[in-house]
Amino acid sequence: MVTGVKSGSESDPLAYKSWTPAAQQRALDRLRQLSNDKWRPFYCTLPICNGLPHDDWTWNHARTDQHPPKDTEWLVWLAMSGRGSGKTRQGSEYVHRVINNVERVLIVGGTSMDLRDVLVEGESGLLATAPPGRRPEFEPSKRRLTWPNGAQGLLVSAEEPDRLRGPQHGFAWLDEAAFFPLIDDVWSNMLFGLRLGRSPKVMVTTTPSPRKWLKELLADDRTRLSRASTYDNLQNLAPTYAERIIKRYEGTRLGRQELHAELLTDVEGALWTWDMIEMARINEPPADLQRIVVGVDPAGTSRKGSDETGIIVAGIKDGVVYILDDRSGRYTPHGWATVVRGAYEDYSADAIIAETNYGGEMVENTLRTSGVTARLIKVSARRSKSLRAEPVVGLYEQGKVKHCGTYPELETQMTEWVQFDGNSPDRLDAMVYAVTYVSGNSRRADIASPLKLIRSG
């Protein structure tokens, strides 16, 4: 059982509505004077309190967007915020408040590693943010947290939605849910178990992704939305984060999503739509893939502002292509060759498919001098990017390409690139080369003209 507090004038937080203004002020003054080891909860009459205790973090550090909804009619509190905006801290702090009134909570992370390293043991996780005297006991083998008052938290990975069948709870926290490959299964199973207490609630903390599930959640009249950008929490982030990450993505379409928490929509004229990609999303590939290749679209230089090197791993089984990894980035020639070698070895690939339009023999020489002895198939792109991509788009439309997980930067290029826009979608190109070759489309007479293949090695 969740234990309560004793009654008695100002010492009884449940009687906060009857406190005089002077009593409320005295309680607030006491809280501000107490050190962390003498922390104590108290209640206030502000609408944002919702009858839950406020601690020092809520009063002195939390932003307005990090307070819970003002009304009590909501089912889902959706904190849709940018990277590094404080979503995890917001979620863990609210869980610590909820367990005062809820005996069993559910905590869902993207993977088992996310649950342990971020939501439980991370800098903003449940152990680090627990008030003195209220730190839960973590039992990794049981995937369970137990607070001193008896409340329990069940930890479930979004990779295993069937584990949500059966357990019931009165509150659920889902972190980065918009990037769960199996979010529909996770969500439905979670809702079936949300049946304890008078008014069970759900908190979702996530960076936005234009998925059907998230759009439907936003449209629900029982969802309450709070938003924050990366800039709102900049003072708590390392200077290098602003220098490298923010500077890189500010002003880009991906930056609007990842930094400013904007829900992107489809771009007119783009070859792929978000719905097409969502239909292709699965959690993991089947065993025993028949072939695996690494597609490479090398950049000409590694200077600041130069193009990225696209590096995409794809495999095939029974006529269906599986996108397995995206290791693209801005590298030196030796750097990208090393990454390609790592991808080739990690996935036990059969071949490397590399574009040689602007590098010629340089591409092969770079790979060989970096120790890459794998079979190399050089691709000479003879037609426009759009024509090269169209057969691959057709495979997506037929359900013959699957994304094993989420690849935000690749998928952003796929859904925003428009012919003649002047950009070079390196990840998209590498994916097209890999899918085209592994699917056998490069050898079909009716679509062979966009690519010329030269086998080497």
C-alpha positions as CSV (number, residue, x, y, z in Angstrom):
1,M,0.0,0.0,0.0
2,V,1.0,3.6,-0.6
3,T,1.4,5.2,2.7
4,G,-0.1,8.6,3.4
5,V,0.6,11.5,5.7
6,K,-0.7,12.4,9.1
7,S,-3.5,15.0,9.6
8,G,-3.1,18.1,11.6
9,S,-3.3,21.8,10.6
10,E,-0.4,23.0,8.5
11,S,1.4,19.6,8.8
12,D,-1.5,18.1,6.9
13,P,-0.9,18.7,3.2
14,L,-4.3,17.2,2.3
15,A,-5.9,20.2,4.1
16,Y,-4.1,22.7,1.9
17,K,-7.4,24.2,0.7
18,S,-8.2,25.4,4.2
19,W,-4.9,27.0,4.9
20,T,-4.8,30.7,5.4
21,P,-2.6,32.8,3.0
22,A,-0.3,33.4,5.9
23,A,0.0,29.6,6.5
24,Q,0.8,29.0,2.8
25,Q,3.5,31.7,2.9
26,R,5.1,30.2,6.0
27,A,5.2,26.8,4.3
28,L,6.7,28.3,1.2
29,D,9.3,30.1,3.2
30,R,10.3,27.0,5.1
31,L,10.7,25.0,1.9
32,R,13.0,27.6,0.4
33,Q,15.2,27.6,3.5
34,L,15.5,23.9,3.9
35,S,18.6,22.1,2.5
36,N,18.2,19.0,0.4
37,D,18.8,16.6,3.3
38,K,15.8,18.2,5.1
39,W,13.5,18.2,2.1
40,R,9.8,18.0,2.8
41,P,6.7,18.2,0.5
42,F,3.9,20.6,0.9
43,Y,0.8,21.5,-1.1
44,C,-0.3,24.8,-2.6
45,T,-3.6,26.2,-3.9
46,L,-2.3,27.1,-7.4
47,P,-4.2,25.4,-10.2
48,I,-1.0,23.8,-11.6
49,C,-0.6,21.8,-8.4
50,N,-3.5,19.4,-9.1
51,G,-3.4,18.3,-5.5
52,L,0.1,16.9,-5.8
53,P,3.1,17.9,-3.7
54,H,5.7,20.4,-5.1
55,D,9.3,20.0,-4.3
56,D,12.2,22.5,-4.6
57,W,12.9,21.6,-8.3
58,T,9.3,22.4,-9.3
59,W,9.2,25.7,-7.5
60,N,12.7,27.0,-8.2
61,H,13.9,25.3,-11.4
62,A,11.0,24.0,-13.5
63,R,9.8,26.1,-16.5
64,T,6.1,26.7,-17.1
65,D,6.0,24.1,-19.8
66,Q,7.3,21.5,-17.3
67,H,4.3,21.9,-15.0
68,P,1.4,19.4,-15.4
69,P,-1.8,20.5,-17.1
70,K,-4.0,22.9,-15.2
71,D,-7.3,20.9,-15.6
72,T,-8.0,17.4,-14.4
73,E,-9.9,16.1,-17.4
74,W,-6.9,15.0,-19.4
75,L,-5.8,11.5,-20.2
76,V,-2.5,12.2,-21.9
77,W,0.1,14.8,-21.1
78,L,2.2,15.1,-24.2
79,A,5.5,16.9,-23.6
80,M,6.6,17.4,-27.2
81,S,10.0,19.1,-27.0
82,G,13.3,19.4,-28.7
83,R,16.5,17.5,-28.1
84,G,18.1,18.4,-24.7
85,S,15.1,20.4,-23.6
86,G,14.7,18.6,-20.3
87,K,12.0,16.1,-21.2
88,T,13.6,13.2,-19.2
89,R,13.9,15.4,-16.1
90,Q,10.3,16.5,-16.5
91,G,9.1,12.9,-16.8
92,S,11.1,11.5,-13.9
93,E,10.1,14.4,-11.6
94,Y,6.5,13.9,-12.4
95,V,6.7,10.1,-11.7
96,H,8.1,10.9,-8.2
97,R,5.0,13.0,-7.6
98,V,2.6,10.5,-9.0
99,I,3.7,7.7,-6.8
100,N,2.3,9.6,-3.8
101,N,-1.2,8.6,-5.1
102,V,-0.6,5.7,-7.4
103,E,0.5,2.2,-6.3
104,R,1.7,1.0,-9.7
105,V,3.2,2.9,-12.6
106,L,4.5,1.7,-16.0
107,I,7.7,3.1,-17.5
108,V,8.4,2.4,-21.2
109,G,11.6,3.3,-23.0
110,G,12.7,2.6,-26.5
111,T,15.1,-0.2,-25.6
112,S,16.3,-2.0,-22.4
113,M,19.4,0.1,-22.6
114,D,17.4,3.3,-22.7
115,L,15.4,2.2,-19.7
116,R,18.5,1.5,-17.6
117,D,21.0,4.1,-18.8
118,V,18.6,7.1,-19.3
119,L,15.3,6.7,-17.5
120,V,16.6,5.0,-14.3
121,E,20.3,5.6,-13.9
122,G,20.8,8.6,-16.1
123,E,21.7,12.1,-14.9
124,S,18.0,13.1,-15.1
125,G,16.7,9.6,-14.4
126,L,14.5,8.4,-11.6
127,L,17.4,7.5,-9.2
128,A,19.2,10.8,-9.6
129,T,16.1,13.0,-9.2
130,A,14.5,11.2,-6.2
131,P,14.0,13.5,-3.2
132,P,16.0,12.5,-0.1
133,G,14.4,9.6,1.7
134,R,12.3,8.7,-1.3
135,R,14.8,7.0,-3.6
136,P,13.4,3.9,-5.2
137,E,15.1,0.5,-5.1
138,F,16.1,-0.7,-8.5
139,E,15.9,-4.4,-9.3
140,P,17.3,-4.8,-12.8
141,S,16.6,-8.6,-13.0
142,K,12.9,-8.0,-12.2
143,R,12.7,-4.8,-14.3
144,R,11.2,-3.1,-11.2
145,L,11.5,0.0,-9.1
146,T,10.1,0.1,-5.6
147,W,9.7,3.3,-3.7
148,P,9.8,3.6,0.1
149,N,6.1,4.1,0.4
150,G,5.4,0.8,-1.5
151,A,4.7,2.1,-4.9
152,Q,6.1,0.1,-7.7
153,G,7.3,0.9,-11.2
154,L,7.3,-1.8,-14.0
155,L,10.0,-1.2,-16.6
156,V,9.2,-2.4,-20.2
157,S,11.1,-2.0,-23.4
158,A,9.1,-0.8,-26.5
159,E,10.9,-3.6,-28.4
160,E,8.7,-6.1,-26.5
161,P,5.1,-4.8,-26.7
162,D,3.6,-8.1,-25.7
163,R,5.1,-7.7,-22.2
164,L,2.5,-5.1,-21.7
165,R,-0.3,-7.7,-21.9
166,G,-1.6,-8.5,-18.5
167,P,0.1,-6.0,-16.1
168,Q,-2.2,-3.2,-14.9
169,H,-1.2,0.3,-13.7
170,G,-2.6,3.6,-12.8
171,F,0.0,5.8,-14.5
172,A,2.3,5.3,-17.5
173,W,5.3,7.3,-18.7
174,L,6.5,6.7,-22.3
175,D,9.8,8.4,-23.3
176,E,10.6,9.2,-27.0
177,A,7.5,7.3,-28.0
178,A,7.3,8.9,-31.4
179,F,10.4,6.9,-32.3
180,F,9.2,3.5,-31.1
181,P,9.0,1.3,-34.3
182,L,6.1,-0.6,-32.8
183,I,4.3,2.3,-31.2
184,D,0.8,1.2,-32.2
185,D,1.2,-2.2,-30.5
186,V,2.9,-0.5,-27.4
187,W,0.1,2.1,-27.2
188,S,-2.8,-0.3,-27.5
189,N,-1.4,-2.8,-25.0
190,M,-0.5,0.0,-22.6
191,L,-4.1,1.5,-22.7
192,F,-5.6,-2.0,-22.0
193,G,-3.6,-2.1,-18.8
194,L,-4.3,1.5,-17.7
195,R,-7.1,0.6,-15.3
196,L,-6.0,1.2,-11.7
197,G,-7.4,4.1,-9.7
198,R,-10.1,6.6,-10.3
199,S,-8.4,8.7,-13.0
200,P,-5.4,6.9,-14.6
201,K,-3.1,9.1,-16.7
202,V,-0.4,8.8,-19.3
203,M,2.7,11.0,-19.8
204,V,4.5,11.0,-23.1
205,T,7.8,12.8,-23.4
206,T,9.2,12.9,-27.0
207,T,10.8,14.8,-29.8
208,P,8.2,15.0,-32.6
209,S,8.2,12.7,-35.6
210,P,5.5,13.0,-38.3
211,R,3.9,9.7,-37.6
212,K,0.2,8.9,-37.8
213,W,0.1,7.8,-34.2
214,L,1.4,11.2,-33.0
215,K,-0.9,13.2,-35.2
216,E,-3.9,11.2,-33.9
217,L,-2.7,11.7,-30.3
218,L,-2.5,15.5,-30.9
219,A,-6.0,15.5,-32.3
220,D,-7.5,13.8,-29.2
221,D,-9.5,16.2,-27.0
222,R,-8.1,14.5,-23.9
223,T,-4.5,15.2,-24.8
224,R,-2.8,18.2,-23.2
225,L,0.3,19.5,-25.1
226,S,3.3,21.3,-23.6
227,R,6.2,22.3,-25.8
228,A,9.8,23.5,-25.4
229,S,12.8,24.0,-27.7
230,T,16.4,23.1,-27.2
231,Y,17.1,26.7,-26.5
232,D,14.8,26.7,-23.5
233,N,17.3,24.5,-21.7
234,L,20.5,25.8,-23.2
235,Q,22.0,26.9,-19.9
236,N,22.0,23.3,-18.7
237,L,23.7,21.9,-21.8
238,A,27.4,21.6,-22.5
239,P,28.9,24.5,-24.6
240,T,30.0,22.0,-27.2
241,Y,26.4,20.9,-27.8
242,A,25.5,24.4,-28.9
243,E,28.6,24.8,-30.9
244,R,28.3,21.5,-32.8
245,I,24.8,20.2,-32.8
246,I,22.7,23.3,-32.7
247,K,25.0,25.1,-35.2
248,R,24.8,22.2,-37.6
249,Y,21.0,21.8,-37.6
250,E,19.8,25.3,-37.0
251,G,18.0,26.7,-40.1
252,T,17.4,23.2,-41.6
253,R,14.2,21.2,-41.8
254,L,15.6,18.6,-39.5
255,G,16.5,21.3,-37.0
256,R,12.9,22.5,-37.0
257,Q,11.9,19.0,-35.8
258,E,14.8,18.1,-33.5
259,L,15.6,21.6,-32.0
260,H,12.3,23.5,-32.2
261,A,9.9,20.5,-31.7
262,E,8.0,21.2,-34.9
263,L,5.8,18.5,-36.3
264,L,6.9,18.4,-40.0
265,T,4.5,17.7,-42.8
266,D,5.0,16.2,-46.2
267,V,6.9,18.3,-48.8
268,E,5.1,18.8,-52.1
269,G,7.0,17.1,-54.9
270,A,9.0,14.7,-52.6
271,L,9.2,11.1,-53.8
272,W,8.4,9.6,-50.4
273,T,5.8,10.5,-47.8
274,W,5.9,9.9,-44.1
275,D,3.0,7.5,-44.4
276,M,5.0,5.4,-46.8
277,I,7.9,5.1,-44.4
278,E,5.6,4.4,-41.5
279,M,4.0,1.5,-43.4
280,A,7.6,0.2,-43.9
281,R,8.6,0.3,-40.3
282,I,9.4,-2.9,-38.4
283,N,11.4,-3.6,-35.2
284,E,14.0,-6.0,-36.5
285,P,14.9,-8.0,-39.7
286,P,14.3,-11.7,-40.1
287,A,17.1,-14.1,-39.4
288,D,19.3,-15.4,-42.2
289,L,19.2,-12.6,-44.7
290,Q,20.2,-13.9,-48.1
291,R,22.4,-10.9,-49.0
292,I,23.7,-7.8,-47.3
293,V,25.4,-4.9,-48.9
294,V,26.8,-1.5,-47.8
295,G,25.8,1.4,-50.1
296,V,28.3,4.3,-50.2
297,D,27.9,7.8,-51.7
298,P,31.3,9.3,-50.9
299,A,31.8,13.1,-50.4
300,G,34.5,14.8,-52.4
301,T,36.0,16.6,-49.4
302,S,35.8,16.7,-45.6
303,R,35.9,20.4,-45.3
304,K,33.5,22.3,-43.1
305,G,30.2,22.7,-45.0
306,S,31.0,19.9,-47.4
307,D,28.6,17.1,-48.2
308,E,28.2,14.0,-46.0
309,T,29.3,10.6,-47.0
310,G,26.2,8.4,-47.2
311,I,26.7,4.9,-45.8
312,I,23.6,2.7,-45.7
313,V,23.4,-1.1,-44.9
314,A,20.7,-3.1,-46.6
315,G,19.8,-6.8,-46.8
316,I,17.3,-8.9,-48.6
317,K,15.2,-12.1,-47.9
318,D,12.4,-13.5,-50.0
319,G,12.2,-10.4,-52.2
320,V,11.9,-7.9,-49.4
321,V,14.7,-5.4,-48.7
322,Y,15.6,-4.4,-45.1
323,I,17.3,-1.2,-44.2
324,L,19.6,-2.2,-41.4
325,D,21.7,0.8,-40.5
326,D,22.7,4.4,-41.3
327,R,26.3,5.2,-40.6
328,S,26.5,8.3,-42.7
329,G,28.4,11.4,-41.6
330,R,31.0,14.0,-42.5
331,Y,34.3,12.2,-42.6
332,T,37.8,12.5,-44.0
333,P,38.5,10.0,-46.9
334,H,40.2,7.7,-44.5
335,G,37.4,8.2,-41.9
336,W,34.6,7.2,-44.2
337,A,36.5,4.2,-45.5
338,T,37.1,3.1,-41.9
339,V,33.3,3.4,-41.1
340,V,32.5,1.5,-44.3
341,R,34.8,-1.3,-43.3
342,G,33.3,-1.4,-39.9
343,A,29.8,-1.7,-41.3
344,Y,30.9,-4.4,-43.7
345,E,32.4,-6.5,-40.9
346,D,29.7,-5.8,-38.4
347,Y,26.9,-7.1,-40.7
348,S,29.0,-9.7,-42.5
349,A,28.1,-8.1,-45.8
350,D,28.7,-9.5,-49.2
351,A,29.8,-6.4,-51.1
352,I,30.3,-2.6,-51.0
353,I,28.3,-0.6,-53.5
354,A,30.0,2.7,-54.1
355,E,29.4,5.6,-56.4
356,T,32.4,6.7,-58.5
357,N,31.0,9.5,-60.5
358,Y,33.3,12.2,-59.1
359,G,36.0,10.2,-57.5
360,G,36.8,7.6,-60.2
361,E,39.7,5.4,-59.1
362,M,40.0,7.5,-55.9
363,V,37.1,5.8,-54.3
364,E,38.6,2.3,-54.7
365,N,42.1,3.5,-53.8
366,T,40.8,5.1,-50.6
367,L,39.1,1.9,-49.6
368,R,42.0,-0.3,-50.4
369,T,44.6,1.9,-48.7
370,S,42.4,1.9,-45.6
371,G,42.5,-1.8,-45.4
372,V,39.2,-2.6,-47.1
373,T,39.6,-5.9,-49.0
374,A,35.9,-6.5,-49.5
375,R,34.3,-7.1,-52.9
376,L,33.7,-3.6,-54.4
377,I,31.0,-2.9,-57.0
378,K,31.5,0.6,-58.4
379,V,28.3,2.5,-59.5
380,S,28.3,5.1,-62.2
381,A,25.1,7.1,-62.0
382,R,24.2,8.0,-65.5
383,R,20.7,9.6,-65.0
384,S,19.2,12.1,-62.6
385,K,18.7,11.3,-58.9
386,S,14.9,11.3,-59.4
387,L,15.1,8.6,-62.1
388,R,17.4,6.5,-60.1
389,A,15.1,6.7,-57.1
390,E,11.8,6.0,-58.8
391,P,12.2,2.2,-59.0
392,V,13.1,2.2,-55.3
393,V,10.0,4.3,-54.5
394,G,8.0,1.7,-56.4
395,L,9.4,-1.0,-54.1
396,Y,8.3,1.0,-51.0
397,E,4.8,1.3,-52.5
398,Q,4.7,-2.5,-53.0
399,G,5.7,-3.1,-49.4
400,K,9.0,-4.6,-50.5
401,V,11.3,-2.3,-48.4
402,K,11.3,-2.3,-44.6
403,H,13.0,0.0,-42.1
404,C,14.3,-1.9,-39.2
405,G,14.0,0.9,-36.6
406,T,14.0,4.7,-37.1
407,Y,16.6,6.6,-39.2
408,P,15.6,10.3,-38.7
409,E,18.2,11.9,-40.9
410,L,17.8,9.4,-43.8
411,E,14.0,9.6,-43.6
412,T,14.1,13.4,-43.5
413,Q,16.1,13.4,-46.7
414,M,13.7,10.9,-48.3
415,T,10.6,13.0,-47.5
416,E,12.0,16.5,-48.2
417,W,14.2,16.1,-51.2
418,V,12.7,17.5,-54.4
419,Q,14.3,17.4,-57.8
420,F,16.1,20.6,-58.8
421,D,16.3,21.9,-55.2
422,G,20.1,22.0,-55.4
423,N,20.7,19.8,-52.4
424,S,22.7,16.6,-52.4
425,P,20.9,13.9,-50.4
426,D,23.8,11.6,-49.7
427,R,22.1,9.3,-47.4
428,L,19.2,8.9,-49.8
429,D,21.7,8.2,-52.7
430,A,23.5,5.5,-50.7
431,M,20.2,3.9,-49.8
432,V,19.1,3.9,-53.4
433,Y,22.4,2.3,-54.6
434,A,22.1,-0.4,-51.9
435,V,18.4,-1.2,-52.5
436,T,18.8,-1.1,-56.3
437,Y,21.6,-3.6,-56.2
438,V,20.5,-6.0,-53.5
439,S,17.0,-6.2,-55.0
440,G,18.3,-7.1,-58.4
441,N,16.8,-4.1,-60.1
442,S,20.2,-3.1,-61.5
443,R,20.1,-6.1,-63.8
444,R,16.6,-5.6,-65.2
445,A,16.7,-4.3,-68.7
446,D,13.7,-1.9,-68.2
447,I,15.4,0.1,-65.4
448,A,19.1,-0.7,-65.8
449,S,19.9,2.6,-67.6
450,P,20.0,4.8,-64.5
451,L,23.0,2.9,-63.1
452,K,26.1,1.3,-64.7
453,L,27.7,-1.3,-62.6
454,I,31.4,-2.1,-62.7
455,R,32.5,-5.1,-60.6
456,S,35.8,-4.9,-58.9
457,G,37.7,-7.1,-56.4
